[in-house]
């Protein structure tokens, strides 16, 4: 990937409301991840608007920084990786699979996460701004103990010998429930194109079932699915039914900074 221009870095930092860090250390990484989660929504709207999803750095930066949209894991973590590299962090792309209902694992390249090395010699860190309701801070990748986070107690554990494909796979658990299985081998952006294609086209992908837009808030999370706006504060949920199209479009603008000229819907799938 080409280095980001200074003005692009400045615009990205402005987008997430973050100052340029003095050095690429662990506190800076923690602040950048949190700011990203608070500012940039996790959303699958392109799928339901009939928009092409291009896993290309320039296209992603245009979408997230210039157009002030969000995206799903490949887009959000792909763009975040570019920002971190421009700020001096060492970043490796890793593939992960999501633990679904009944412990069933998702497809290979189901999810993209980041291995980040910092200048202060801590870590390496597992950073992720593309998994919806997940850890708000980076997780210490080599730590096998409990890691406290506002989103819960996380733990990273080696998978059993029977389940390991021979690459030293790791399970990420939250409150003892498995969330992700991470393969520590380095990957390139191109490796994730098949996974992105599956998630934007397959009827078996939960991304094709309904449009969703969601982001962290200081005290919880706010999510818009269809015509329902859900606010979660301290574990308590409150649903608000929205009315006409204008009210839904206004909610996208007000709560997520996303400006659309029409509503996303399933008839736009392709």
Secondary structure, DSSP 8 states (H G I E B T S, - for coil): -----HHHHHHHHHHHT----SS--HHHHHHHHHHHHHHS-EE-HHHHHT------HHHHHIIIIIS---B-HHHHHHHHHHHHHHTT-EEEEEEEEEB-GGG-B--TT-EEEEEEE-TTS---EEE-SSSSS--SS-EETT--S-EEETTEEEEEEE--TTT--SS--EEEEETTEEEEEEEEEEE-GGGGHHHHHHHHH-TTSGGGTS-EEEEEETTEEEEEETTEEEEEETTEEEEEE--SHHHHHHHHHHHH----SS---GGG--
